[in-house]
């Protein structure tokens, strides 16, 4: 059963996979390893990175600049709402 939509975890895994395979230190396939086994091993490693990103995102402190931008957005939204009510 194939998944139709990509979620954030899948996106992180794809980005990790690109990084894992891009450099000279990319995981190597052993002679005894079937190509499908190699692909699964590397994909599982990419998902380990994705899971770490998901976990870090839950516990990472909020960037103060992002909070300031969000506050400005909230103020602009409330100003616009107030002018519509007038």
C-alpha atoms as one frame of an Amber mdcrd trajectory, in Angstrom:
protein
   0.000   0.000   0.000   1.698   3.185  -1.185   1.416   6.494   0.576   0.060
   9.248  -1.668   1.146  12.384   0.177   4.579  13.412   1.354   4.703  14.633
   4.929   7.440  16.641   6.625   9.230  13.469   7.766   9.354  12.194   4.183
  10.694  15.543   2.984  13.412  15.536   5.661  14.311  11.955   4.687  14.592
  12.947   1.033  16.871  15.835   1.903  18.978  13.576   4.119  19.167  10.971
   1.352  20.456  13.569  -1.101  23.122  14.559   1.390  24.061  11.001   2.231
  24.577  10.071  -1.404  26.164  13.328  -2.573  29.601  13.216  -1.071  32.642
  11.019  -1.184  31.690   9.562   2.192  28.414   8.175   0.814  27.487   4.762
   2.211  29.153   2.065   0.145  27.483  -1.084  -1.107  29.318  -4.213  -0.108
  29.886  -6.923  -2.704  27.721  -9.331  -0.719  24.863  -6.851  -0.451  22.078
  -6.967  -3.035  21.210  -3.601  -4.611  17.761  -3.637  -2.988  19.298  -4.328
   0.424  21.705  -1.423  -0.055  18.854   0.911  -1.037  16.814  -0.110   2.002
  19.803   0.334   4.315  20.532   3.829   3.027  16.838   4.811   3.061  16.547
   3.644   6.670  19.570   5.786   7.534  17.928   8.787   5.855  14.798   8.230
   7.960  16.953   8.121  11.103  18.101  11.633  10.218  14.522  12.664   9.431
  13.313  11.382  12.796  16.099  13.301  14.512  15.037  16.474  12.680  11.424
  15.932  13.718  12.460  15.433  17.343  14.781  18.449  17.296  11.993  20.562
  15.832   9.762  19.723  18.779  12.335  20.745  21.368  14.265  23.514  19.607
  13.852  26.961  21.108  11.884  29.442  19.055  14.058  31.790  17.049  13.479
  35.283  18.527  13.409  36.809  15.048  10.667  34.403  13.978   8.660  35.383
  17.059   9.068  39.085  16.208   7.936  38.483  12.621   4.917  36.537  13.864
   4.047  39.350  16.285   4.205  41.936  13.488   1.958  39.712  11.391  -0.549
  39.428  14.222  -0.513  43.220  14.714  -1.019  43.850  11.003  -3.879  41.370
  10.930  -5.601  42.957  13.930  -5.105  46.465  12.442  -6.664  45.325   9.183
  -9.554  43.688  11.008 -10.146  46.842  13.058 -10.241  49.049   9.938 -12.773
  46.696   8.333 -15.006  46.927  11.391 -14.982  50.744  11.282
